[in-house]
């Protein structure tokens, strides 16, 4: 995992900040005018910066109108101010003393109000942040049949609340930090103390604190900065917008990363098989869960290999076609002026164009484009003699198989891998497919995610931990946590069906 930087023991609630982003403190002076001039200058005289003069110029309140709530300003400040002298406001209200002008500016940017008066070497700040919260709904990208229908929203505090409601445990740790020198995006690192491997937590924190960029807009920015192999097509961190899936992974010993302004949770470390697991697998009986998961894993081979397999048969190995299908296949491709590789590439690109158009257009229009566009273009392209009927079927099955994966990131990876395998098969036939699959397998075995083998528990092989990979064993049989999380608490449960023996 690389050499870790030695750090002293910190309070779990202490915000994490990178050394390159720490600014020197600027003490509050006894001159009110000087303090106000410094704050307005640092905030570039922004039009939403409001100054309200009190006591004939001897006191002032400062806040950003776009971030502060007027009702909270009246409730938390003016009610206490109307009956209490300046110096006693600390004890009579929720005000907090701050003597650093840089820190005061930071809380102003969070929606707080600052109150200062002449002769004081500190200012009082009040939490008056306005909240514009969206309702908790099921995420569109991760639908399930059975299970919770709650999803994360764009507010990081609400997202943490959804996690804490499901884990009412004092060992659940939430650490905050700010990323982005200019945007100061609030990040939360979440894990279960006593279950998670401390080395994994330190590695995640080290990589996060090493990020030195002006802006962090979404978790996608964070992933590219901290993943092990940035040039691999495979995602190395698990994305989810579901609290129940997040809680399950945190209880397995993974570390979660939340960002303000995004409903997406990043989970690390991740393995290949984690992307094929869905909450439906565990909310259904194990027979059903196993059957559905086997279908998903089989779809991996269909999504990346079916067009290549068809091209190899048509171009190199016609003898493997059953005798009854020889004539239909031959008549289908006889009138096509292009080789099979051109057919496949044209159809795969058309499928991607229709899919992208369906996503970008409004929902009703996008659905219409997807259905009508696919039918009209498919029928027209066959009638024009550009693509054979069999190629239409092959590409359609490939597209459907790529959407079976519960993870959108892995689905995109499968569609990308289709292209190199098509080229290998058009060059060497079955030998090209075998060669491409070997390269893919070698790559998967070499990948790591925060020190965890990406293809675990298959490479290295751990038979005991195969209970939740290709098949989903009954829950009472899965007594141990997954090997890939390297949890310090290996046992997840004791024998839960001892009642049968009694």
C-alpha positions, 0 to 999 in steps of 0.5 A: 500500500505504500509507505504511510506518513506518521501522524499523531493521534487526533480526535475523531471529530477533528476536521482533516486538512492538508498541510498545503491548505493551512493558512496563517492566522490573522488575529482580530484587532480592537479596531472594528473598522480594521476588522470590517475592512479586512473581511470585505476586502478578502470577500472581494466586496461581494454584493451579497455580503451584508453589513448592518451597523448597530449602536451608532457605528460601535457594533456590526453584524456581517453575513452573506445574504445568499447563505444565511437564513433571515429567520435564524438571524432574528431567532439566534442573534437579535432576540439575545442581543435585544436583552443582553450586553455585547460581552455577555452574549457568549453565555446568553446565546449560541454564539461562539468566540473566534479571534482569527479573522481567517476562520471568521471568513470561513464560517461566513462562507458556510452561512454563519453570522459574525458580530463584532464591536469596538474594542473587542479582540474577538467576534461572535459567530452564530450558525444561521445557515439556510437549508434548501433540502430536497426530499429523500427518494429512491435513486433512479440509477439503482432500482430494487424490487425488495428493500429500502426505497430511500436514496442519498440527496445532495446534502451531506448532513442528511446523507450522514443522518440516513447512515446513522439511522441504520447504524446506531452505534458509537463506533461509527466514525465520521471525519470531515475535511475540506478539499479544493483550495478554492471551492473548499468542498466538504468531504466526510470519511465514514467507517466503523471503528473496531471493524475497519482495518486502520491501515486502510483508513490511514491510506484513504486519509493520506491520499485525500490530504495529498489532493492539491487542486483548486476545485472538487466538484463531485466524487468523480474528481476524488476517485481519479485522484486517489485510485491505484490505477488511473489508466485501467478501464475498470472502476476501483471504487464502488459507487452507490446512492443507496444508504442500505448498500452503503451500510452493508459495505461499511459493516463489512469493513469498507471506508465510505467517502461522501462529498457535499453537493452530491448524492454519491457515496464512494466505497473502498476497497472494491473488488470485481465481484462487488460490482455484481452484488445488489441489495436484491440478492440479500432481500430475496431467498438465497435460491433466487439471489444466486440465480440472479447473480449467476445471470449477471456474471454470465452477462459479463461474458455476453457483453464483451465476447458475443460480437467477437464470437460471431465475427470469429465464426463467420470470418474464420470458423464457419465449420462450427455452425450447426448444419441446419443454420448454415444456409440461413447464416450464409444467405444473411451475409451473402448480400452484405458488402462489408466484412463482419468487423465493419458491421459490428463496429457500425452497430455498436456505435449506433447503439451507443449513439441511441443510448447517449441521445436517450440520456441527454434528452428529456425523459419522455422524448428520450424513451421515444428516441430509444424505442423508435430509433432502434426499430426504425434504424434497425429495420432500415439498415437491414433492408439497405443491405449494410448489416445482416439480421444475425448481426442485429440480434448479436449486437442487441443481446450485447447491449442488453447484457451490458445493462444487467450490471447493477453498477453504471461504471462497470456497465460502461467498462463492458461496452468499452471492452467490446471494441478491442475483442472485436479487433482481436477476433477479426484478426485471429479468430478464436485465437484472438478471443483467447488472447484478448481474454488472457490479457483481460484476466492478467490485468484483473489479477494485477489490479489492486484497490487500496492494497486489496487484490481486485479479483479477490477471492479468486486471485489469490484463491480463498475457497472459504470466501467464495460464499458470496461471489458466484453464488450467494450462500444462505446468510446464516452460512456467511459467518465471516466478513469478506477477505478483501476488506481485510477487516480486523474483526473477521467474524460477522456472526455466530451460528444463527440456527442453533435452535434446530439442534434444540 
